[in-house]
Amino acid sequence: MTSTVPDVSTPAGIIRLGSAFCDAKALLTAVELDLFSTLCAVPAPIDEIRDRLGLHGRGLSDFLQLLVALGLLEKSGDRYRNAAGADQYLVRGKPSYVGGFLQQANRNLYRAWDRLPDALRTGKPQAVGDFSDVVGNPERLGHFIGMMDALTQVLGPELVGALDWNGQSSVLDVGGCRGNMAAHIVKAHPHLEGHVFDLPQMEPFFTEHMENSGLTGSVLFHGGDFFRDPLPQADVVVLGHVLHDWDREQRAFLRRKAFDAVGPGGALVVYDRMLDDEPTHVENLVISLDMLLVTDGGAEYPVSEIRDHATVLGASSVRVQPLGDYDTLVECRKTVS
Ligand SMILES: C[S@@+](CC[C@H](N)C(=O)[O-])C[C@H]1O[C@@H](n2cnc3c(N)ncnc32)[C@H](O)[C@@H]1O
């Protein structure tokens, strides 16, 4: 998928790009109001939408028409209905729901981006509070998990299909959150023993998720700090959307530790929104700036960083492939003995 930007060789295109945050905020507001869940299976005229959502009514027609123009709603007669994509991905409770990412973007990233100039001047993150505040507050941790689940929900089937899992007997997802990616992998390949390593505060969320997924006992949780505590060994060790939270030295430390945890003949598998050496990919540059705004030293990084390090670590081969629309997967194999 390629990102499109308006024609910025014209004043109209430049102004349009400068107003793109309004389009985004319209979508984020619709998700915050849970408009798409409200309209799921029950198209409604404007007055009914106003009443269902408890809105004033002023501006509502323009708001709904903007969502039509953005392709998120459709209108037939006087009734608004969800367009196909909104109906599949923005209705709460559907397994394909990605609104968790948007809700957290609205709560956290939207405000942080307002402070981009401060981040660029100081090099300091601008989000309210740091990750220890999130981890220490179950409600905020739940919001964070919703954001991560939205990503792994899309990438799970991609990762399942991207690797040859035959001949492997275990998988460890380091920084695996509440185990959503591990659940995808083990469901598709039940011969695998699943392991998730994450901060101890994640365990109750993990336990509940495994119960709901019917995977209790098939995926095990290991609580700890990956900078201080040992990692369990596994044939395939995954580091997904983890390295971009940290600075270059910390990324190298985590890669070494994860590669050491790989059993003979296994692989370290990294996925992230990696950048080209001369990056022009709008979506991934935006995510890299997200990392500037919400972490102390994180950023997206080029594939070459992993490739070069894999040689130092002694990987027998390195394979790179796209994963989903925006991510890159790097598989670093370990020799059999
Ligand atoms: C950005 S999320 C990635 C989640 C998931 N792997 C994915 O693909 O989206 C980073 C994960 O690393 C975990 N984490 C952060 N610091 C950690 C630490 N010091 N030790 C263990 N896990 C940590 C977080 O709790 C979170 O689940």
The ligand as a Gaussian input file, in Angstrom:
#p B3LYP/6-31G(d) Opt

LIG

0 1
 C        5.076000      -1.697000      21.386000
 S        4.597000      -3.097000      22.312000
 C        4.718000      -4.412000      21.140000
 C        3.625000      -5.417000      21.318000
 C        3.586000      -6.540000      20.272000
 N        4.815000      -7.329000      20.285000
 C        3.320000      -6.035000      18.863000
 O        3.821000      -6.625000      17.931000
 O        2.587000      -5.060000      18.660000
 C        6.048000      -3.339000      23.325000
 C        5.854000      -4.402000      24.386000
 O        7.066000      -4.492000      25.150000
 C        6.727000      -4.602000      26.529000
 N        7.839000      -4.079000      27.334000
 C        8.241000      -2.797000      27.445000
 N        9.302000      -2.718000      28.265000
 C        9.577000      -3.985000      28.669000
 C       10.561000      -4.540000      29.511000
 N       11.498000      -3.779000      30.088000
 N       10.557000      -5.870000      29.689000
 C        9.618000      -6.664000      29.097000
 N        8.658000      -6.176000      28.289000
 C        8.632000      -4.850000      28.082000
 C        5.465000      -3.776000      26.662000
 O        4.729000      -4.116000      27.815000
 C        4.736000      -4.101000      25.360000
 O        3.900000      -5.217000      25.491000

